[in-house]
Amino acid sequence: MKKSVIIREGDARELIKEVSDASIASVYFDPPFKTGRKFVLTPDSDIGFDDIFSTDKEYIDLVEPVVAGCKRALKDDGSFFFHISAAEMFIPEALCRKHFPFVTPIFWKRSRSKNNIKNKLGAVTDVIFWCSKKKNPKFNLVYQPLDEYYSANSYKNKDSRGNYALGHIVYGRTQRAKNPERYYEFVVGEKTYKPEYGWRVDKSELERLMGENRVHIPKAKGNLYRKIYKHESKGKPATDIWDDIHGIAMGSEERLYPTQKPIALLKRIIEMSTNEGDTVLDPMAGSGTTGRASLDLGRKAVLFDMNPDAIKIMKTKLAQRAKTC
């Protein structure tokens, strides 16, 4: 693929047939949510789409051929992400589990509150079904910001390098080392450490940490700990609840399409499921955020949409990016 981003106008059910088998590293699928509403960019704008389906079958007939086609186009270690509102998650989950053996829901809290809701619970959560052909698809660890309470209360130790928290370096009762080589003695000064359930690191790694003064040595009884410095922290490894990325309405990002998703959300999905040079597919691309995020991360992208307005918007967005890079 010579171009970094390929944009095609047309029905995703047909265009997906032209994508080669096992050529895509990751798919982000953000179809209509089946809300029964008409979405427009502004009250006086024609940019938008009808999210109205008369029957469940009509909706399934739209999305299932795309799901099946994406599975065929996906690499064996690839990931397929189906984004849907929590209120309409039943049909998408059923389709995901029908076509993929491994499905993990990710819960995205897209906004903090709904102060205008008086007679029901405020809907603030979307579900992104992470699907794969194999149990362990390609995965890169991504991070979320540290919990405010943890950040304020955990980095209470200090040395010449800075404030640090304590990270476990030995196993406890609930989990023990499986490798016999992890049951070794380690001498610090006049004290010998040999944890009953084994070490979490090899002896050479522990020696390296000691040599770099990255091991916390208790003054009295207790285990050794790894020093985790606050200024070096990337955050916490991401969980399946994403509450640190807010929707377009709560940020400074310009909304170009009614159901546009924040670029930070797409970057997290792409970063965790692909490597540089990989190709990402978005079969209903809307404003083209997936393409922009892919380029920013050094990936290629294939974008489909049947809405001519969406095609114009994504071409403009990507052209603007090219001018600023």
Secondary structure, 3 states (H helix, E strand, C coil): CCCCEEEEECCHHHHHHHCCCCCEEEEEECCCCCCCEEEECCCCCCCEEEECCCCHHHHHHHHHHHHHHHHHHEEEEEEEEEEEEHHHCHHHHHHHHHHCCEEEEEEEECCCCCCCCCCCCCCCEEEEEEEECCCCCCCCCCEECCCHHHHHHHCCEEECCEEEEEEECECECCECCCCHHHCCCEEECCEEECCCCCECCCHHHHHHHHHCCCEECCCCCCCCEEEEEHHHCCCEECCCEECCCCCHHHCCCCCCCCCCCCHHHHHHHHHHHCCCCCEEEECCCCCCHHHHHHHHCCCEEEEEECCHHHHHHHHHHHHHHHHHC
